[in-house]
Amino acid sequence: MKIEPFAEYGFNKSHAAAYAIISYQTAFLKTYYPKEFFAASMTMDISNQNKLSEFHEELKRIDINVVRPDINRCFADFQFDNNNFYYALGGIKSVGYEAISNVIKERNENGEFKSVNDFLNRVNPKDINKLQLEGLVKAGAFDSINNNRQSLFNSIPNFILKTKSIFENKAADQIDLFESDEEQDNEIVHNIIDWKFEERLSKEFEAVGFFISDHPLNQFTEIFEDYKIQDYANFNSRDEIKDANIAATLLKLQERKTAKGNSYAVLKLTDLAGVFELFVFSDILEQNREVLIEGNSIIITLIKTISNDESKSKRINVQKIAPLKDLFNKPIDEITFNIKSVKEIDKISVLVNEPGSTLVKINITNENSNISFKLTNKRLIDRKAVNMIRNSDISATIQ
């Protein structure tokens, strides 16, 4: 028997005592001084976005308000006050800690940045190179100045040229007395449409390592009822639920090999309730490689099995994966409206009066009658129309 003597050496009492003390101290600080604990811990791991993501989820879980990256409110490292926890600008990908510290020093000494031009006038060109500006823009750090992120992103070459010109003029003791900050902003910032919701969050994910201003699933919530989508935590905790559809956004995919050389993957996912992991075996992995891209939002069909032995071990298998975007844009083949009076038909007819490919059925149920019929001609019905009808307190079931 080698287990007992190895245990005495491999993890002896002195080690166990030391780890116990550190665990106690850590738990104490996290419980009674959570903001101080997280500020120190996250600043120590400021370049590790995976760890920062885990800390951020814990901050949300314990209901601490996190101020997302903001050039006029946040700092180079993680800081806090009585009401807020400020995300570190130095934790954004490609944003150097020393450089952004110099920018924050300028803000502290001379006030908030009022415009893009004001920012460019006051910072040293050495502290704002192309990659740093890209990271700040994608993370939304300039939203308080100009919330059109694509416009700012595409204008970064102009910003670089402008700040160098300003710096050279200052060195030559020359100033521009005639143009206002707003006029100069209009001159150097491209006038283009902002990124759409999904792309905006995708760029944010690239810069921060997770979604901090919003969640990609929020654009799909209107179809959750139609596909009976539920939170993973609810499905996992309730043994009576054996199968379910869940909606999630893929944060990370780690591909590995079994002893026999078969591929499988560990998926790190986030839904509107939290972060979780699932195993995907080789057949499902190979079928869905084009879908399983970090940042993509997907619907996953899960099957739960619980053993009958004493351990009652639980196993959750991924049965099917599909992109949420495809389901959202999928044509509606058939829909049934459940109404209580003939007057409600008028509300429906206003929104579904154009010819299309959707078969419409209507059920009228009240104290006096129960009538069901379908429209002879198919109508044009999209998700927007369905949501408007549902907002009028009319039940709509999509088949």
Rosetta blueprint (number, residue, H / E / L):
1 M L
2 K L
3 I H
4 E H
5 P H
6 F H
7 A H
8 E H
9 Y H
10 G H
11 F L
12 N L
13 K H
14 S H
15 H H
16 A H
17 A H
18 A H
19 Y H
20 A H
21 I H
22 I H
23 S H
24 Y H
25 Q H
26 T H
27 A H
28 F H
29 L H
30 K H
31 T H
32 Y H
33 Y L
34 P H
35 K H
36 E H
37 F H
38 F H
39 A H
40 A H
41 S H
42 M H
43 T H
44 M H
45 D L
46 I L
47 S L
48 N L
49 Q H
50 N H
51 K H
52 L H
53 S H
54 E H
55 F H
56 H H
57 E H
58 E H
59 L H
60 K H
61 R H
62 I L
63 D L
64 I L
65 N L
66 V E
67 V E
68 R L
69 P L
70 D L
71 I L
72 N L
73 R L
74 C L
75 F L
76 A L
77 D L
78 F L
79 Q E
80 F E
81 D L
82 N L
83 N L
84 N L
85 F E
86 Y E
87 Y L
88 A L
89 L H
90 G H
91 G H
92 I L
93 K L
94 S L
95 V L
96 G L
97 Y H
98 E H
99 A H
100 I H
101 S H
102 N H
103 V H
104 I H
105 K H
106 E H
107 R H
108 N H
109 E H
110 N H
111 G L
112 E L
113 F L
114 K L
115 S L
116 V H
117 N H
118 D H
119 F H
120 L H
121 N H
122 R H
123 V L
124 N L
125 P H
126 K H
127 D H
128 I L
129 N L
130 K H
131 L H
132 Q H
133 L H
134 E H
135 G H
136 L H
137 V H
138 K H
139 A L
140 G L
141 A L
142 F L
143 D L
144 S L
145 I L
146 N L
147 N L
148 N L
149 R H
150 Q H
151 S H
152 L H
153 F H
154 N H
155 S L
156 I H
157 P H
158 N H
159 F H
160 I H
161 L H
162 K H
163 T H
164 K H
165 S H
166 I H
167 F H
168 E H
169 N H
170 K H
171 A H
172 A L
173 D L
174 Q L
175 I L
176 D L
177 L L
178 F L
179 E L
180 S L
181 D H
182 E H
183 E H
184 Q H
185 D H
186 N H
187 E H
188 I H
189 V L
190 H L
191 N L
192 I L
193 I L
194 D L
195 W L
196 K L
197 F H
198 E H
199 E H
200 R H
201 L H
202 S H
203 K H
204 E H
205 F H
206 E H
207 A H
208 V H
209 G L
210 F L
211 F L
212 I L
213 S L
214 D L
215 H L
216 P H
217 L H
218 N H
219 Q H
220 F L
221 T H
222 E H
223 I H
224 F L
225 E L
226 D L
227 Y L
228 K L
229 I E
230 Q L
231 D L
232 Y H
233 A H
234 N H
235 F H
236 N H
237 S H
238 R L
239 D L
240 E L
241 I L
242 K L
243 D E
244 A E
245 N E
246 I E
247 A E
248 A E
249 T E
250 L E
251 L E
252 K E
253 L E
254 Q E
255 E E
256 R E
257 K E
258 T L
259 A L
260 K L
261 G L
262 N L
263 S E
264 Y E
265 A E
266 V E
267 L E
268 K E
269 L E
270 T E
271 D E
272 L L
273 A L
274 G E
275 V E
276 F E
277 E E
278 L E
279 F E
280 V E
281 F L
282 S H
283 D H
284 I H
285 L H
286 E H
287 Q H
288 N L
289 R L
290 E L
291 V L
292 L L
293 I L
294 E L
295 G L
296 N L
297 S E
298 I E
299 I E
300 I E
301 T E
302 L E
303 I E
304 K E
305 T E
306 I E
307 S L
308 N L
309 D L
310 E L
311 S L
312 K L
313 S L
314 K E
315 R E
316 I E
317 N E
318 V E
319 Q E
320 K E
321 I E
322 A E
323 P E
324 L H
325 K H
326 D H
327 L H
328 F H
329 N H
330 K L
331 P L
332 I L
333 D L
334 E E
335 I E
336 T E
337 F E
338 N E
339 I E
340 K L
341 S L
342 V L
343 K H
344 E H
345 I H
346 D H
347 K H
348 I H
349 S H
350 V H
351 L H
352 V L
353 N L
354 E L
355 P E
356 G E
357 S E
358 T E
359 L E
360 V E
361 K E
362 I E
363 N E
364 I E
365 T E
366 N L
367 E L
368 N L
369 S L
370 N E
371 I E
372 S E
373 F E
374 K E
375 L L
376 T L
377 N L
378 K L
379 R E
380 L L
381 I L
382 D L
383 R H
384 K H
385 A H
386 V H
387 N H
388 M H
389 I H
390 R H
391 N L
392 S L
393 D L
394 I L
395 S E
396 A E
397 T E
398 I E
399 Q L
